[in-house]
Amino acid sequence: MKQCTALLLLLAFLQYTNAQSIQRPYIQLLGTAQDAGYPQMGCTRNCCAAAWKNNSLRKWVVSFALVDPASKKWWLFEATPDIKYQLQLFQQLNKGQYAFLPDGIFITHAHIGHYTGLMQLGREVMNAQQTPIYVLPKLKTFLETNGPWSQLVKLNNIHIHVLQPDSIQVINERIGVTPFTVPHRDEYSETAGFSIRAGDKKILFIPDIDKWQKWNRNIVQEITYADIALIDATFYDSNELPGRDIREIPHPLVTETVELFKSSPVTIRNKVYFIHFNHTNPLLWNNSTQKAVQQQGFHIAQQGAILQ
């Protein structure tokens, strides 16, 4: 355990040193797991056993910080159930150089791993004052008309900014965020992906989508236009959930995505960072599976990593 603690402190120091030397906008990953985190509640299988015993193996739900060193401001993508740990992690990795609460939060959709952390901004916890929240129209309506989220609006804990699909939200001269819609299980809201302009880099963020074939865009082409792509890797293959119909949760399998890019040059595959791992996904815990994917040119998103 002492060795794990020492390794975590070393990684934090290296990330801080790296962040201090960066002057252009960058992103820092604050979570890589699916909505339930890793390990997952109630899981006693081998995939979670080691993570229950070793805190250093645990992963927060998908989220990242978009950081602008020039203005000393930062923005959070997704308000996850792990938000309190993620805000603390960001402070630790950056030695308190930025405000504790972000200058805005961008949210993709109304599934528990992506918006329920907003409750921590309420009067029972932070009692935040008009924290800017950026969402698409249906999610705005959902938050304004359903408790407890409507109380956050009423008490001015949050201030909602409505985004329009395919219309850029200019943050400053260095940063802009363009939302777009993707097919997903839209019980309470539409589902967004984000294209982020950070300095001279373009970052694609699609943590949740049903299948690439259902989207009205070509994912291979979209990644060709990007510099970094954080994309849905919830499940590795169709054998992951025995006894459950995976068609009910139709994410693109990692094996399917890898197949889509088999004819792409390695320079394109190098742009892909798999993210949003279910606890059953061996990319979280199986070294041989991780290496096999990495040897094909893909990246596996790592909590705390800086991408620029």
N, C-alpha and C positions, 0 to 999 in steps of 0.2 A: 504493500500500500504506500510506503514511503517513496518507493521508486516511481509509482504512478503520480504521486503528488509532485515530486520533483520534475517529472516530465511535463506535467501540465503547466507548472510555473515557468519552465523553460520555453514552452510553446507560446505562452502568453507574453513573455518578454520579447521573443522574436517577432511576434505579430505586432506588438507595440512599437518596436524599433522600425519595423517595415512601414507601419502606418505613419510614424513621425517623419519619414523621409519622402512621403508622397505629398505632392502639392496639387495634383489634379484630382477630380472626383473619382471615387472608387466605391465598390461594394464590399461589405464584410458579412459573411454568412453567420447567422445566429441560430440556425436550426436546420435540420435536414430530414426529419422524420415526417411520416404521415400524421394526420390529425390527432391520433391518439398518443403520439410520442413513442419513444423506445427506451425501456421495454414497455409493452402494452399492458394495461390493467387486466388482471386475471390470467395472463399468459404464464403457463408453467412449462412450456415446451423448451427444447434445447435452444431455440433461437433467442430466447429471452433470459435463460437461466444465468448466464455469466453477467449480463447487465444488471440483474437484480443484486448480485453480489459485489459488483465493482462499479462504483459511481462514475469512474472515468469513461466507461463504455456507453453511458446513457446519452441520448440525443434528444434535443428539443424539437418541437414541431417547426416545419418550414417557415423561415423568416430571414430577412436580411436588412442590414442598414445601408442606405445610400448616403455617402459621406462627401461633403464639400469642404476640404480644408481651407480654401480661400475665404469662405464666409464663416467658418466654424459652425456650420449648421449640418443637421442630418435628418433623414427621413426614414421611417420604418415601413417595411412592406409586410403586411399581415399582422393582425392583432391576435396572437395565438393564446391558447390556454396556458402556455409557458411564458407569457410576456414578462412577468416579474423577474424570472431568471435571465431572460434574454436582455432586458434593459441593464441588469446588473452585470452580465457578461460583457456587454458593450462598454460599460464604464471601466471595468477591469482591464479589458484589452487596450483601451485608449487612455488609461490613467486619468480619467475624469476631465479630459480636455474639452468635452462637449456637454451640453445641457443634458440632464437625466432624461427628461421627456423629449421625444423627437419634435421637430418643427412641423411634422405632419405624418399621417399614417395612410398608406394606400392599401385598400382591401380588395381582394379578387371576388369573393362571393360569401354567401351565408351558409357555409358548412362549419361545424364546430371548431375545426382547427384553424380557421382563417379570420374569425371576427369576434369570438366570445371573450377574448382578452380585453375587449373594450370595457367590460365590467370593472376592471381594476382602475379605471379612470374616474369612477363614481365616488360619491361622498363617503362610502364605507371604506375606501382605500385612499387614493391620491387626491380626490376632490379637485381634479384638474380644472383649469379654466380655459374653455374654448379651444381645446386641442383640435387642430384641423384634421378632418377625416375626409379622404377622397374616395368616392365610390360611384358606380354607375347608377342610373335613375331608379331601377327597381329596388336595389339595395338601400338607397336613400329612403324610399317610401317605407320599406320594411322596418328600418331602424326608427323612423319617426312615428310609426303607428303600432308598434308592438313593444310591450314591456318585457324586460326592464330597460331596454335600449332607449325607449322614448323618454324615460326619466333623465337619461344623460343629456338629451337634447333640451328638455324642459329646464334643467338646472344649469345649462350652459357649461357642462363638463366637456362637451364636444361641440364642434361647429362643422356641419356637414357641407362639403363642396361637391356638387354633382359634376361628374365627368360625362362626356359624350364619347361613344365609340368612335375610334379613328380620328379623334380631334386632340391635338397636343395640349397638355397642361404645362405651360412654361413656368419653371420654378425660378430660374435666373438665367443669365447669359450662358452658363455652362451646363445647365441641367434642364431637361424636358422629359415629360412622361406621357406616352400615348397609349390609352387603353384600347383593347379590341375584345370582341366576344368570341368565346369558344363553346362548342357543344359539351354540356355536362348535365348532371341531374339538378335541374334548376327549380327545386321545390319552393324556395323563398325568394330567390333573386336570380338575375342573370349571372353568368360566370365570365370574369375578365381574365385576360392575359395582359401583360404590359411590355411595351417596347420603350426602353429607357435610353435617352441620350445623356451620357455622362462624359463631358469633355469631348474628345474625339472618338469615343467608343460607343457602340450600340449594344445594349444588353437586352436579351429576350427572356421573359419570365413567364412560363406556363406550368404552374405546379399541378393543375388539375384539368384533364380533358378526357372525354370518353374514348375516342379512337381517332388517330390522325386522319383516317379516311373519312370521318364524318365532318371534318372541318372544311370550310370553303377555301382554304389556302393550302399550299404545299409546304409541309414542314421542312423538307430538305432545302427548298428554295429560300424559305424564311431564314433558316440558319446560315445559308450562304451570304445573306445580307448583313448578318450580325457578327459581332466580335466574340460575344459570350452568350451561351444559351443555357439557362437553367430550366430543365424540362422534366415532366412527369415520368417518374420511374417507380410508381407505387408497387407494382408487382413485377417480379423477374420473369416468371413463366406461368402457364396455365395449371401447373400441378401444385401451386403454392397453398391453395385453400381446399383441402379435401373435404368433401361433404357439403360444399357451398357452391352455388351456381355463380361462377365468375362473371356471367353475362349481366348479373344484377349490378355489378360494379365494374363497368367496362373501360378501365384505364388501358392505355397502350402498354403492352408488355415490353419489358426491356429487350427481350429476344426479338420482338417485332420491330422495335426502333432500330436495333443494331442491323437487322436485315434490310431495312429501308435505306440505310447509309452504306451498304456494302460496296456500292459502286462509286461512292464519293471519295475524293482524295483525303488523305490523312489530315491535311490542313483544315478541312471542313469538320471532320470527326473530332479534331482537337478543340473545337469550339463548344462541344456538348459537355455539360455538367449534369449528370443524373442527380435528381433530388426528389424529395417527398416519398421516402421509403417506408412501406409497411413493415411491421416488425418481423414478418415472415420472409422478407426479401433478403436473400443471401448476400446482396451487395452491402448490407449493414454489418455482417458478422462472419462471412466465409472468405478466407484469404484467397483460395484458389479461384473462386468466382470473380472476386474483385480483380485479380491479376489478369484473368482471361478477358475481361471487358477493357481493362486499361491497355492491354497489349494490342487491342484493335484501334487504339487512338482516342478512346473516350475517357472522360474524367468522372470520378465519383465525388460529389460535393462533400466537403469536410467542414464541420462546425468550427467557426473561428477564422476560417481562411479569408484572405483578402484577394479579391479578383479585380484586375484593372486592365 
